[in-house]
């Protein structure tokens, strides 16, 4: 009997500095891409008046995969 090992990756929230470090895209370029529907939009981390937002790490990973696949 063989046991399949399943890797479960916990959901992580990335703030802008981490998104920028992973993608290399400027903030204004990323905002433009969000308006055009190319890049994922962030979600609020707390109710107003807090302005803190974040992105799911899995969404940013998927974006990177999509962008690298398009460039090949």
CHARMM-style PDB file with segment names, atoms N, HN, CA, C and O in Angstrom:
ATOM      1  N   UNK     1       0.846  -1.162   0.000  1.00  0.00      PROA
ATOM      2  CA  UNK     1       0.000   0.000   0.000  1.00  0.00      PROA
ATOM      3  C   UNK     1       0.901   1.237   0.000  1.00  0.00      PROA
ATOM      4  O   UNK     1       1.767   1.384   0.863  1.00  0.00      PROA
ATOM      5  N   UNK     2       0.689   2.117  -0.971  1.00  0.00      PROA
ATOM      6  HN  UNK     2      -0.014   1.997  -1.671  1.00  0.00      PROA
ATOM      7  CA  UNK     2       1.501   3.326  -1.032  1.00  0.00      PROA
ATOM      8  C   UNK     2       0.723   4.509  -0.466  1.00  0.00      PROA
ATOM      9  O   UNK     2      -0.490   4.626  -0.644  1.00  0.00      PROA
ATOM     10  N   UNK     3       1.434   5.353   0.199  1.00  0.00      PROA
ATOM     11  HN  UNK     3       2.419   5.258   0.344  1.00  0.00      PROA
ATOM     12  CA  UNK     3       0.805   6.532   0.798  1.00  0.00      PROA
ATOM     13  C   UNK     3       1.182   7.755  -0.030  1.00  0.00      PROA
ATOM     14  O   UNK     3       2.361   8.037  -0.247  1.00  0.00      PROA
ATOM     15  N   UNK     4       0.178   8.460  -0.478  1.00  0.00      PROA
ATOM     16  HN  UNK     4      -0.779   8.231  -0.301  1.00  0.00      PROA
ATOM     17  CA  UNK     4       0.426   9.704  -1.204  1.00  0.00      PROA
ATOM     18  C   UNK     4       0.626  10.821  -0.192  1.00  0.00      PROA
ATOM     19  O   UNK     4      -0.155  10.991   0.745  1.00  0.00      PROA
ATOM     20  N   UNK     5       1.672  11.562  -0.405  1.00  0.00      PROA
ATOM     21  HN  UNK     5       2.306  11.424  -1.166  1.00  0.00      PROA
ATOM     22  CA  UNK     5       1.943  12.688   0.473  1.00  0.00      PROA
ATOM     23  C   UNK     5       1.338  13.927  -0.171  1.00  0.00      PROA
ATOM     24  O   UNK     5       1.660  14.282  -1.305  1.00  0.00      PROA
ATOM     25  N   UNK     6       0.467  14.565   0.567  1.00  0.00      PROA
ATOM     26  HN  UNK     6       0.205  14.276   1.488  1.00  0.00      PROA
ATOM     27  CA  UNK     6      -0.189  15.763   0.088  1.00  0.00      PROA
ATOM     28  C   UNK     6       0.381  16.957   0.830  1.00  0.00      PROA
ATOM     29  O   UNK     6       0.370  17.016   2.060  1.00  0.00      PROA
ATOM     30  N   UNK     7       0.870  17.891   0.067  1.00  0.00      PROA
ATOM     31  HN  UNK     7       0.879  17.843  -0.932  1.00  0.00      PROA
ATOM     32  CA  UNK     7       1.425  19.094   0.662  1.00  0.00      PROA
ATOM     33  C   UNK     7       0.329  20.154   0.736  1.00  0.00      PROA
ATOM     34  O   UNK     7      -0.220  20.573  -0.283  1.00  0.00      PROA
ATOM     35  N   UNK     8       0.031  20.566   1.933  1.00  0.00      PROA
ATOM     36  HN  UNK     8       0.478  20.225   2.760  1.00  0.00      PROA
ATOM     37  CA  UNK     8      -0.984  21.591   2.130  1.00  0.00      PROA
ATOM     38  C   UNK     8      -0.268  22.894   2.449  1.00  0.00      PROA
ATOM     39  O   UNK     8       0.434  23.016   3.453  1.00  0.00      PROA
ATOM     40  N   UNK     9      -0.465  23.858   1.568  1.00  0.00      PROA
ATOM     41  HN  UNK     9      -1.034  23.759   0.753  1.00  0.00      PROA
ATOM     42  CA  UNK     9       0.175  25.158   1.753  1.00  0.00      PROA
ATOM     43  C   UNK     9      -0.812  26.080   2.453  1.00  0.00      PROA
ATOM     44  O   UNK     9      -1.909  26.309   1.944  1.00  0.00      PROA
ATOM     45  N   UNK    10      -0.443  26.605   3.600  1.00  0.00      PROA
ATOM     46  HN  UNK    10       0.448  26.418   4.013  1.00  0.00      PROA
ATOM     47  CA  UNK    10      -1.358  27.501   4.302  1.00  0.00      PROA
ATOM     48  C   UNK    10      -1.562  28.792   3.520  1.00  0.00      PROA
ATOM     49  O   UNK    10      -0.674  29.234   2.790  1.00  0.00      PROA
ATOM     50  N   UNK    11      -2.731  29.389   3.676  1.00  0.00      PROA
ATOM     51  HN  UNK    11      -3.452  29.030   4.269  1.00  0.00      PROA
ATOM     52  CA  UNK    11      -3.007  30.658   3.011  1.00  0.00      PROA
ATOM     53  C   UNK    11      -2.223  31.748   3.720  1.00  0.00      PROA
ATOM     54  O   UNK    11      -2.251  31.861   4.945  1.00  0.00      PROA
ATOM     55  N   UNK    12      -1.527  32.544   2.932  1.00  0.00      PROA
ATOM     56  HN  UNK    12      -1.503  32.453   1.936  1.00  0.00      PROA
ATOM     57  CA  UNK    12      -0.759  33.659   3.476  1.00  0.00      PROA
ATOM     58  C   UNK    12      -1.216  34.933   2.801  1.00  0.00      PROA
ATOM     59  O   UNK    12      -1.594  34.934   1.630  1.00  0.00      PROA
ATOM     60  N   UNK    13      -1.175  36.001   3.544  1.00  0.00      PROA
ATOM     61  HN  UNK    13      -0.867  36.000   4.496  1.00  0.00      PROA
ATOM     62  CA  UNK    13      -1.535  37.307   3.020  1.00  0.00      PROA
ATOM     63  C   UNK    13      -0.255  38.098   2.817  1.00  0.00      PROA
ATOM     64  O   UNK    13       0.587  38.183   3.711  1.00  0.00      PROA
ATOM     65  N   UNK    14      -0.119  38.677   1.632  1.00  0.00      PROA
ATOM     66  HN  UNK    14      -0.803  38.608   0.905  1.00  0.00      PROA
ATOM     67  CA  UNK    14       1.045  39.487   1.315  1.00  0.00      PROA
ATOM     68  C   UNK    14       0.645  40.952   1.278  1.00  0.00      PROA
ATOM     69  O   UNK    14      -0.389  41.308   0.714  1.00  0.00      PROA
ATOM     70  N   UNK    15       1.462  41.793   1.876  1.00  0.00      PROA
ATOM     71  HN  UNK    15       2.302  41.504   2.335  1.00  0.00      PROA
ATOM     72  CA  UNK    15       1.264  43.232   1.788  1.00  0.00      PROA
ATOM     73  C   UNK    15       2.048  43.743   0.576  1.00  0.00      PROA
ATOM     74  O   UNK    15       2.804  42.990  -0.037  1.00  0.00      PROA
ATOM     75  N   UNK    16       1.869  45.017   0.234  1.00  0.00      PROA
ATOM     76  HN  UNK    16       1.255  45.629   0.732  1.00  0.00      PROA
ATOM     77  CA  UNK    16       2.462  45.551  -0.982  1.00  0.00      PROA
ATOM     78  C   UNK    16       3.972  45.320  -1.089  1.00  0.00      PROA
ATOM     79  O   UNK    16       4.415  44.895  -2.156  1.00  0.00      PROA
ATOM     80  N   UNK    17       4.794  45.565  -0.067  1.00  0.00      PROA
ATOM     81  HN  UNK    17       4.435  45.910   0.801  1.00  0.00      PROA
ATOM     82  CA  UNK    17       6.242  45.356  -0.240  1.00  0.00      PROA
ATOM     83  C   UNK    17       6.591  43.926  -0.690  1.00  0.00      PROA
ATOM     84  O   UNK    17       7.503  43.736  -1.495  1.00  0.00      PROA
ATOM     85  N   UNK    18       5.876  42.937  -0.177  1.00  0.00      PROA
ATOM     86  HN  UNK    18       5.135  43.092   0.477  1.00  0.00      PROA
ATOM     87  CA  UNK    18       6.137  41.546  -0.568  1.00  0.00      PROA
ATOM     88  C   UNK    18       5.674  41.288  -2.003  1.00  0.00      PROA
ATOM     89  O   UNK    18       6.342  40.572  -2.749  1.00  0.00      PROA
ATOM     90  N   UNK    19       4.539  41.865  -2.391  1.00  0.00      PROA
ATOM     91  HN  UNK    19       3.996  42.446  -1.785  1.00  0.00      PROA
ATOM     92  CA  UNK    19       4.041  41.714  -3.770  1.00  0.00      PROA
ATOM     93  C   UNK    19       5.041  42.340  -4.732  1.00  0.00      PROA
ATOM     94  O   UNK    19       5.378  41.748  -5.757  1.00  0.00      PROA
ATOM     95  N   UNK    20       5.511  43.528  -4.402  1.00  0.00      PROA
ATOM     96  HN  UNK    20       5.237  44.009  -3.569  1.00  0.00      PROA
ATOM     97  CA  UNK    20       6.487  44.206  -5.256  1.00  0.00      PROA
ATOM     98  C   UNK    20       7.786  43.407  -5.344  1.00  0.00      PROA
ATOM     99  O   UNK    20       8.361  43.279  -6.425  1.00  0.00      PROA
ATOM    100  N   UNK    21       8.252  42.871  -4.222  1.00  0.00      PROA
ATOM    101  HN  UNK    21       7.786  42.975  -3.343  1.00  0.00      PROA
ATOM    102  CA  UNK    21       9.488  42.092  -4.216  1.00  0.00      PROA
ATOM    103  C   UNK    21       9.364  40.846  -5.089  1.00  0.00      PROA
ATOM    104  O   UNK    21      10.325  40.448  -5.748  1.00  0.00      PROA
ATOM    105  N   UNK    22       8.187  40.235  -5.095  1.00  0.00      PROA
ATOM    106  HN  UNK    22       7.407  40.559  -4.560  1.00  0.00      PROA
ATOM    107  CA  UNK    22       7.995  39.013  -5.894  1.00  0.00      PROA
ATOM    108  C   UNK    22       7.811  39.293  -7.378  1.00  0.00      PROA
ATOM    109  O   UNK    22       8.282  38.529  -8.221  1.00  0.00      PROA
ATOM    110  N   UNK    23       7.126  40.390  -7.699  1.00  0.00      PROA
ATOM    111  HN  UNK    23       6.743  41.010  -7.015  1.00  0.00      PROA
ATOM    112  CA  UNK    23       6.780  40.651  -9.102  1.00  0.00      PROA
ATOM    113  C   UNK    23       7.733  41.625  -9.778  1.00  0.00      PROA
ATOM    114  O   UNK    23       7.964  41.524 -10.983  1.00  0.00      PROA
ATOM    115  N   UNK    24       8.286  42.561  -9.026  1.00  0.00      PROA
ATOM    116  HN  UNK    24       8.098  42.643  -8.047  1.00  0.00      PROA
ATOM    117  CA  UNK    24       9.132  43.587  -9.618  1.00  0.00      PROA
ATOM    118  C   UNK    24       8.339  44.660 -10.340  1.00  0.00      PROA
ATOM    119  O   UNK    24       8.918  45.496 -11.034  1.00  0.00      PROA
ATOM    120  N   UNK    25       7.033  44.648 -10.189  1.00  0.00      PROA
ATOM    121  HN  UNK    25       6.563  43.969  -9.626  1.00  0.00      PROA
ATOM    122  CA  UNK    25       6.168  45.613 -10.854  1.00  0.00      PROA
ATOM    123  C   UNK    25       6.011  46.826  -9.941  1.00  0.00      PROA
ATOM    124  O   UNK    25       5.807  46.685  -8.735  1.00  0.00      PROA
ATOM    125  N   UNK    26       6.107  48.020 -10.532  1.00  0.00      PROA
ATOM    126  HN  UNK    26       6.272  48.133 -11.511  1.00  0.00      PROA
ATOM    127  CA  UNK    26       5.956  49.239  -9.740  1.00  0.00      PROA
ATOM    128  C   UNK    26       4.526  49.351  -9.221  1.00  0.00      PROA
ATOM    129  O   UNK    26       3.608  48.720  -9.744  1.00  0.00      PROA
ATOM    130  N   UNK    27       4.358  50.164  -8.184  1.00  0.00      PROA
ATOM    131  HN  UNK    27       5.104  50.677  -7.759  1.00  0.00      PROA
ATOM    132  CA  UNK    27       3.031  50.326  -7.599  1.00  0.00      PROA
ATOM    133  C   UNK    27       2.056  50.923  -8.604  1.00  0.00      PROA
ATOM    134  O   UNK    27       0.920  50.462  -8.708  1.00  0.00      PROA
ATOM    135  N   UNK    28       2.484  51.945  -9.345  1.00  0.00      PROA
ATOM    136  HN  UNK    28       3.407  52.320  -9.260  1.00  0.00      PROA
ATOM    137  CA  UNK    28       1.581  52.555 -10.322  1.00  0.00      PROA
ATOM    138  C   UNK    28       1.258  51.581 -11.458  1.00  0.00      PROA
ATOM    139  O   UNK    28       0.132  51.559 -11.954  1.00  0.00      PROA
ATOM    140  N   UNK    29       2.232  50.784 -11.865  1.00  0.00      PROA
ATOM    141  HN  UNK    29       3.147  50.801 -11.461  1.00  0.00      PROA
ATOM    142  CA  UNK    29       1.987  49.778 -12.898  1.00  0.00      PROA
ATOM    143  C   UNK    29       1.041  48.693 -12.415  1.00  0.00      PROA
ATOM    144  O   UNK    29       0.190  48.218 -13.167  1.00  0.00      PROA
ATOM    145  N   UNK    30       1.192  48.304 -11.163  1.00  0.00      PROA
ATOM    146  HN  UNK    30       1.883  48.689 -10.552  1.00  0.00      PROA
ATOM    147  CA  UNK    30       0.317  47.276 -10.607  1.00  0.00      PROA
ATOM    148  C   UNK    30      -1.111  47.814 -10.482  1.00  0.00      PROA
ATOM    149  O   UNK    30      -2.074  47.108 -10.780  1.00  0.00      PROA
ATOM    150  N   UNK    31      -1.241  49.073 -10.037  1.00  0.00      PROA
ATOM    151  HN  UNK    31      -0.459  49.647  -9.794  1.00  0.00      PROA
ATOM    152  CA  UNK    31      -2.571  49.681  -9.926  1.00  0.00      PROA
ATOM    153  C   UNK    31      -3.237  49.775 -11.293  1.00  0.00      PROA
ATOM    154  O   UNK    31      -4.436  49.526 -11.415  1.00  0.00      PROA
ATOM    155  N   UNK    32      -2.470  50.132 -12.323  1.00  0.00      PROA
ATOM    156  HN  UNK    32      -1.496  50.334 -12.224  1.00  0.00      PROA
ATOM    157  CA  UNK    32      -3.010  50.183 -13.684  1.00  0.00      PROA
ATOM    158  C   UNK    32      -3.475  48.796 -14.123  1.00  0.00      PROA
ATOM    159  O   UNK    32      -4.545  48.649 -14.712  1.00  0.00      PROA
ATOM    160  N   UNK    33      -2.668  47.790 -13.833  1.00  0.00      PROA
ATOM    161  HN  UNK    33      -1.799  47.910 -13.354  1.00  0.00      PROA
ATOM    162  CA  UNK    33      -3.043  46.417 -14.180  1.00  0.00      PROA
ATOM    163  C   UNK    33      -4.285  45.949 -13.441  1.00  0.00      PROA
ATOM    164  O   UNK    33      -5.085  45.195 -13.995  1.00  0.00      PROA
ATOM    165  N   UNK    34      -4.458  46.384 -12.198  1.00  0.00      PROA
ATOM    166  HN  UNK    34      -3.808  46.996 -11.748  1.00  0.00      PROA
ATOM    167  CA  UNK    34      -5.673  46.026 -11.446  1.00  0.00      PROA
ATOM    168  C   UNK    34      -6.894  46.665 -12.095  1.00  0.00      PROA
ATOM    169  O   UNK    34      -7.930  46.016 -12.236  1.00  0.00      PROA
ATOM    170  N   UNK    35      -6.782  47.943 -12.494  1.00  0.00      PROA
ATOM    171  HN  UNK    35      -5.940  48.470 -12.380  1.00  0.00      PROA
ATOM    172  CA  UNK    35      -7.912  48.617 -13.144  1.00  0.00      PROA
ATOM    173  C   UNK    35      -8.274  47.937 -14.459  1.00  0.00      PROA
ATOM    174  O   UNK    35      -9.445  47.892 -14.835  1.00  0.00      PROA
ATOM    175  N   UNK    36      -7.270  47.407 -15.161  1.00  0.00      PROA
ATOM    176  HN  UNK    36      -6.319  47.444 -14.856  1.00  0.00      PROA
ATOM    177  CA  UNK    36      -7.500  46.739 -16.440  1.00  0.00      PROA
ATOM    178  C   UNK    36      -7.918  45.278 -16.267  1.00  0.00      PROA
ATOM    179  O   UNK    36      -8.258  44.609 -17.242  1.00  0.00      PROA
ATOM    180  N   UNK    37      -7.892  44.789 -15.040  1.00  0.00      PROA
ATOM    181  HN  UNK    37      -7.615  45.332 -14.247  1.00  0.00      PROA
ATOM    182  CA  UNK    37      -8.277  43.414 -14.777  1.00  0.00      PROA
ATOM    183  C   UNK    37      -7.182  42.397 -15.055  1.00  0.00      PROA
ATOM    184  O   UNK    37      -7.448  41.197 -15.116  1.00  0.00      PROA
ATOM    185  N   UNK    38      -5.951  42.871 -15.223  1.00  0.00      PROA
ATOM    186  HN  UNK    38      -5.735  43.846 -15.173  1.00  0.00      PROA
ATOM    187  CA  UNK    38      -4.821  41.980 -15.500  1.00  0.00      PROA
ATOM    188  C   UNK    38      -4.247  41.395 -14.221  1.00  0.00      PROA
ATOM    189  O   UNK    38      -3.886  40.220 -14.172  1.00  0.00      PROA
ATOM    190  N   UNK    39      -4.164  42.232 -13.173  1.00  0.00      PROA
ATOM    191  HN  UNK    39      -4.458  43.187 -13.213  1.00  0.00      PROA
ATOM    192  CA  UNK    39      -3.590  41.818 -11.906  1.00  0.00      PROA
ATOM    193  C   UNK    39      -4.685  41.685 -10.855  1.00  0.00      PROA
ATOM    194  O   UNK    39      -5.704  42.372 -10.932  1.00  0.00      PROA
ATOM    195  N   UNK    40      -4.484  40.810  -9.876  1.00  0.00      PROA
ATOM    196  HN  UNK    40      -3.656  40.253  -9.813  1.00  0.00      PROA
ATOM    197  CA  UNK    40      -5.511  40.621  -8.835  1.00  0.00      PROA
ATOM    198  C   UNK    40      -5.668  41.859  -7.959  1.00  0.00      PROA
ATOM    199  O   UNK    40      -4.702  42.571  -7.686  1.00  0.00      PROA
ATOM    200  N   UNK    41      -6.894  42.100  -7.529  1.00  0.00      PROA
ATOM    201  HN  UNK    41      -7.679  41.522  -7.751  1.00  0.00      PROA
ATOM    202  CA  UNK    41      -7.170  43.220  -6.638  1.00  0.00      PROA
ATOM    203  C   UNK    41      -6.980  42.762  -5.194  1.00  0.00      PROA
ATOM    204  O   UNK    41      -7.200  41.594  -4.872  1.00  0.00      PROA
ATOM    205  N   UNK    42      -6.572  43.681  -4.335  1.00  0.00      PROA
ATOM    206  HN  UNK    42      -6.393  44.629  -4.597  1.00  0.00      PROA
ATOM    207  CA  UNK    42      -6.387  43.326  -2.922  1.00  0.00      PROA
ATOM    208  C   UNK    42      -7.722  43.282  -2.198  1.00  0.00      PROA
ATOM    209  O   UNK    42      -8.752  43.679  -2.743  1.00  0.00      PROA
ATOM    210  N   UNK    43      -7.692  42.802  -0.981  1.00  0.00      PROA
ATOM    211  HN  UNK    43      -6.855  42.479  -0.538  1.00  0.00      PROA
ATOM    212  CA  UNK    43      -8.882  42.828  -0.135  1.00  0.00      PROA
ATOM    213  C   UNK    43      -8.528  43.543   1.155  1.00  0.00      PROA
ATOM    214  O   UNK    43      -7.365  43.572   1.559  1.00  0.00      PROA
ATOM    215  N   UNK    44      -9.521  44.114   1.794  1.00  0.00      PROA
ATOM    216  HN  UNK    44     -10.466  44.090   1.466  1.00  0.00      PROA
ATOM    217  CA  UNK    44      -9.315  44.859   3.031  1.00  0.00      PROA
ATOM    218  C   UNK    44      -9.014  43.890   4.165  1.00  0.00      PROA
ATOM    219  O   UNK    44      -9.637  42.835   4.279  1.00  0.00      PROA
ATOM    220  N   UNK    45      -8.056  44.259   4.998  1.00  0.00      PROA
ATOM    221  HN  UNK    45      -7.549  45.116   4.906  1.00  0.00      PROA
ATOM    222  CA  UNK    45      -7.654  43.421   6.115  1.00  0.00      PROA
ATOM    223  C   UNK    45      -8.413  43.733   7.397  1.00  0.00      PROA
ATOM    224  O   UNK    45      -8.373  42.954   8.350  1.00  0.00      PROA
ATOM    225  N   UNK    46      -9.099  44.857   7.424  1.00  0.00      PROA
ATOM    226  HN  UNK    46      -9.131  45.490   6.650  1.00  0.00      PROA
ATOM    227  CA  UNK    46      -9.863  45.259   8.603  1.00  0.00      PROA
ATOM    228  C   UNK    46     -10.966  46.209   8.157  1.00  0.00      PROA
ATOM    229  O   UNK    46     -10.893  46.776   7.067  1.00  0.00      PROA
ATOM    230  N   UNK    47     -11.979  46.387   8.983  1.00  0.00      PROA
ATOM    231  HN  UNK    47     -12.038  45.926   9.869  1.00  0.00      PROA
ATOM    232  CA  UNK    47     -13.059  47.299   8.601  1.00  0.00      PROA
ATOM    233  C   UNK    47     -12.579  48.756   8.625  1.00  0.00      PROA
ATOM    234  O   UNK    47     -11.580  49.079   9.267  1.00  0.00      PROA
ATOM    235  N   UNK    48     -13.312  49.633   7.912  1.00  0.00      PROA
ATOM    236  HN  UNK    48     -14.124  49.370   7.391  1.00  0.00      PROA
ATOM    237  CA  UNK    48     -12.945  51.057   7.935  1.00  0.00      PROA
ATOM    238  C   UNK    48     -12.939  51.580   9.355  1.00  0.00      PROA
ATOM    239  O   UNK    48     -13.706  51.082  10.180  1.00  0.00      PROA
ATOM    240  N   UNK    49     -12.135  52.529   9.673  1.00  0.00      PROA
ATOM    241  HN  UNK    49     -11.512  52.933   9.004  1.00  0.00      PROA
ATOM    242  CA  UNK    49     -11.366  53.410   8.799  1.00  0.00      PROA
ATOM    243  C   UNK    49      -9.996  52.863   8.418  1.00  0.00      PROA
ATOM    244  O   UNK    49      -9.218  53.579   7.788  1.00  0.00      PROA
ATOM    245  N   UNK    50      -9.676  51.641   8.769  1.00  0.00      PROA
ATOM    246  HN  UNK    50     -10.308  51.059   9.281  1.00  0.00      PROA
ATOM    247  CA  UNK    50      -8.387  51.053   8.407  1.00  0.00      PROA
ATOM    248  C   UNK    50      -8.283  50.916   6.895  1.00  0.00      PROA
ATOM    249  O   UNK    50      -9.229  50.481   6.237  1.00  0.00      PROA
ATOM    250  N   UNK    51      -7.133  51.287   6.348  1.00  0.00      PROA
ATOM    251  HN  UNK    51      -6.365  51.639   6.882  1.00  0.00      PROA
ATOM    252  CA  UNK    51      -6.931  51.216   4.899  1.00  0.00      PROA
ATOM    253  C   UNK    51      -6.043  50.045   4.490  1.00  0.00      PROA
ATOM    254  O   UNK    51      -5.708  49.899   3.314  1.00  0.00      PROA
ATOM    255  N   UNK    52      -5.665  49.218   5.450  1.00  0.00      PROA
ATOM    256  HN  UNK    52      -5.937  49.336   6.405  1.00  0.00      PROA
ATOM    257  CA  UNK    52      -4.737  48.118   5.172  1.00  0.00      PROA
ATOM    258  C   UNK    52      -5.360  47.103   4.216  1.00  0.00      PROA
ATOM    259  O   UNK    52      -6.494  46.664   4.406  1.00  0.00      PROA
ATOM    260  N   UNK    53      -4.596  46.740   3.186  1.00  0.00      PROA
ATOM    261  HN  UNK    53      -3.674  47.097   3.031  1.00  0.00      PROA
ATOM    262  CA  UNK    53      -5.042  45.746   2.221  1.00  0.00      PROA
ATOM    263  C   UNK    53      -3.949  44.702   2.034  1.00  0.00      PROA
ATOM    264  O   UNK    53      -2.795  44.917   2.405  1.00  0.00      PROA
ATOM    265  N   UNK    54      -4.328  43.579   1.457  1.00  0.00      PROA
ATOM    266  HN  UNK    54      -5.266  43.404   1.156  1.00  0.00      PROA
ATOM    267  CA  UNK    54      -3.373  42.520   1.181  1.00  0.00      PROA
ATOM    268  C   UNK    54      -3.850  41.650   0.036  1.00  0.00      PROA
ATOM    269  O   UNK    54      -5.003  41.736  -0.385  1.00  0.00      PROA
ATOM    270  N   UNK    55      -2.964  40.822  -0.460  1.00  0.00      PROA
ATOM    271  HN  UNK    55      -2.027  40.752  -0.118  1.00  0.00      PROA
ATOM    272  CA  UNK    55      -3.264  39.890  -1.542  1.00  0.00      PROA
ATOM    273  C   UNK    55      -2.980  38.484  -1.047  1.00  0.00      PROA
ATOM    274  O   UNK    55      -2.068  38.281  -0.245  1.00  0.00      PROA
ATOM    275  N   UNK    56      -3.741  37.521  -1.510  1.00  0.00      PROA
ATOM    276  HN  UNK    56      -4.482  37.686  -2.162  1.00  0.00      PROA
ATOM    277  CA  UNK    56      -3.443  36.133  -1.186  1.00  0.00      PROA
ATOM    278  C   UNK    56      -2.171  35.723  -1.924  1.00  0.00      PROA
ATOM    279  O   UNK    56      -2.003  36.017  -3.108  1.00  0.00      PROA
ATOM    280  N   UNK    57      -1.303  35.057  -1.223  1.00  0.00      PROA
ATOM    281  HN  UNK    57      -1.440  34.819  -0.261  1.00  0.00      PROA
ATOM    282  CA  UNK    57      -0.052  34.593  -1.827  1.00  0.00      PROA
ATOM    283  C   UNK    57      -0.338  33.724  -3.046  1.00  0.00      PROA
ATOM    284  O   UNK    57       0.382  33.797  -4.042  1.00  0.00      PROA
ATOM    285  N   UNK    58      -1.379  32.909  -2.975  1.00  0.00      PROA
ATOM    286  HN  UNK    58      -1.964  32.850  -2.166  1.00  0.00      PROA
ATOM    287  CA  UNK    58      -1.719  32.030  -4.098  1.00  0.00      PROA
ATOM    288  C   UNK    58      -2.116  32.831  -5.333  1.00  0.00      PROA
ATOM    289  O   UNK    58      -1.827  32.413  -6.453  1.00  0.00      PROA
ATOM    290  N   UNK    59      -2.780  33.986  -5.148  1.00  0.00      PROA
ATOM    291  HN  UNK    59      -3.016  34.326  -4.237  1.00  0.00      PROA
ATOM    292  CA  UNK    59      -3.144  34.841  -6.288  1.00  0.00      PROA
ATOM    293  C   UNK    59      -1.898  35.437  -6.938  1.00  0.00      PROA
ATOM    294  O   UNK    59      -1.818  35.528  -8.163  1.00  0.00      PROA
ATOM    295  N   UNK    60      -0.935  35.840  -6.128  1.00  0.00      PROA
ATOM    296  HN  UNK    60      -1.000  35.766  -5.132  1.00  0.00      PROA
ATOM    297  CA  UNK    60       0.298  36.414  -6.665  1.00  0.00      PROA
ATOM    298  C   UNK    60       1.141  35.328  -7.338  1.00  0.00      PROA
ATOM    299  O   UNK    60       1.757  35.574  -8.375  1.00  0.00      PROA
ATOM    300  N   UNK    61       1.168  34.130  -6.750  1.00  0.00      PROA
ATOM    301  HN  UNK    61       0.667  33.930  -5.908  1.00  0.00      PROA
ATOM    302  CA  UNK    61       1.879  33.008  -7.381  1.00  0.00      PROA
ATOM    303  C   UNK    61       1.265  32.688  -8.741  1.00  0.00      PROA
ATOM    304  O   UNK    61       1.989  32.443  -9.706  1.00  0.00      PROA
ATOM    305  N   UNK    62      -0.067  32.688  -8.822  1.00  0.00      PROA
ATOM    306  HN  UNK    62      -0.655  32.886  -8.038  1.00  0.00      PROA
ATOM    307  CA  UNK    62      -0.755  32.409 -10.084  1.00  0.00      PROA
ATOM    308  C   UNK    62      -0.459  33.501 -11.112  1.00  0.00      PROA
ATOM    309  O   UNK    62      -0.290  33.214 -12.297  1.00  0.00      PROA
ATOM    310  N   UNK    63      -0.398  34.749 -10.656  1.00  0.00      PROA
ATOM    311  HN  UNK    63      -0.536  34.982  -9.693  1.00  0.00      PROA
ATOM    312  CA  UNK    63      -0.056  35.854 -11.561  1.00  0.00      PROA
ATOM    313  C   UNK    63       1.339  35.658 -12.141  1.00  0.00      PROA
ATOM    314  O   UNK    63       1.541  35.821 -13.344  1.00  0.00      PROA
ATOM    315  N   UNK    64       2.287  35.315 -11.301  1.00  0.00      PROA
ATOM    316  HN  UNK    64       2.123  35.183 -10.324  1.00  0.00      PROA
ATOM    317  CA  UNK    64       3.664  35.106 -11.755  1.00  0.00      PROA
ATOM    318  C   UNK    64       3.719  33.960 -12.759  1.00  0.00      PROA
ATOM    319  O   UNK    64       4.398  34.063 -13.780  1.00  0.00      PROA
ATOM    320  N   UNK    65       3.010  32.872 -12.476  1.00  0.00      PROA
ATOM    321  HN  UNK    65       2.458  32.789 -11.646  1.00  0.00      PROA
ATOM    322  CA  UNK    65       2.973  31.734 -13.409  1.00  0.00      PROA
ATOM    323  C   UNK    65       2.389  32.158 -14.758  1.00  0.00      PROA
ATOM    324  O   UNK    65       2.912  31.793 -15.811  1.00  0.00      PROA
ATOM    325  N   UNK    66       1.298  32.931 -14.716  1.00  0.00      PROA
ATOM    326  HN  UNK    66       0.873  33.227 -13.860  1.00  0.00      PROA
ATOM    327  CA  UNK    66       0.646  33.365 -15.947  1.00  0.00      PROA
ATOM    328  C   UNK    66       1.562  34.292 -16.758  1.00  0.00      PROA
ATOM    329  O   UNK    66       1.656  34.158 -17.978  1.00  0.00      PROA
ATOM    330  N   UNK    67       2.227  35.217 -16.089  1.00  0.00      PROA
ATOM    331  HN  UNK    67       2.150  35.325 -15.097  1.00  0.00      PROA
ATOM    332  CA  UNK    67       3.108  36.136 -16.778  1.00  0.00      PROA
ATOM    333  C   UNK    67       4.313  35.424 -17.378  1.00  0.00      PROA
ATOM    334  O   UNK    67       4.737  35.755 -18.486  1.00  0.00      PROA
ATOM    335  N   UNK    68       4.865  34.461 -16.669  1.00  0.00      PROA
ATOM    336  HN  UNK    68       4.521  34.193 -15.769  1.00  0.00      PROA
ATOM    337  CA  UNK    68       6.024  33.729 -17.224  1.00  0.00      PROA
ATOM    338  C   UNK    68       5.599  32.825 -18.366  1.00  0.00      PROA
ATOM    339  O   UNK    68       6.357  32.636 -19.317  1.00  0.00      PROA
ATOM    340  N   UNK    69       4.393  32.259 -18.289  1.00  0.00      PROA
ATOM    341  HN  UNK    69       3.777  32.413 -17.516  1.00  0.00      PROA
ATOM    342  CA  UNK    69       3.905  31.424 -19.385  1.00  0.00      PROA
ATOM    343  C   UNK    69       3.664  32.253 -20.647  1.00  0.00      PROA
ATOM    344  O   UNK    69       3.900  31.776 -21.757  1.00  0.00      PROA
ATOM    345  N   UNK    70       3.198  33.486 -20.480  1.00  0.00      PROA
ATOM    346  HN  UNK    70       3.007  33.873 -19.578  1.00  0.00      PROA
ATOM    347  CA  UNK    70       2.953  34.366 -21.622  1.00  0.00      PROA
ATOM    348  C   UNK    70       4.254  34.786 -22.294  1.00  0.00      PROA
ATOM    349  O   UNK    70       4.279  35.032 -23.500  1.00  0.00      PROA
ATOM    350  N   UNK    71       5.320  34.868 -21.532  1.00  0.00      PROA
ATOM    351  HN  UNK    71       5.299  34.668 -20.553  1.00  0.00      PROA
ATOM    352  CA  UNK    71       6.579  35.331 -22.092  1.00  0.00      PROA
ATOM    353  C   UNK    71       7.341  34.236 -22.815  1.00  0.00      PROA
ATOM    354  O   UNK    71       8.323  34.518 -23.502  1.00  0.00      PROA
ATOM    355  N   UNK    72       6.910  33.005 -22.674  1.00  0.00      PROA
ATOM    356  HN  UNK    72       6.113  32.776 -22.116  1.00  0.00      PROA
ATOM    357  CA  UNK    72       7.615  31.882 -23.332  1.00  0.00      PROA
ATOM    358  C   UNK    72       7.159  31.697 -24.746  1.00  0.00      PROA
ATOM    359  OT1 UNK    72       7.645  30.804 -25.440  1.00  0.00      PROA
TER     360      UNK     72
END
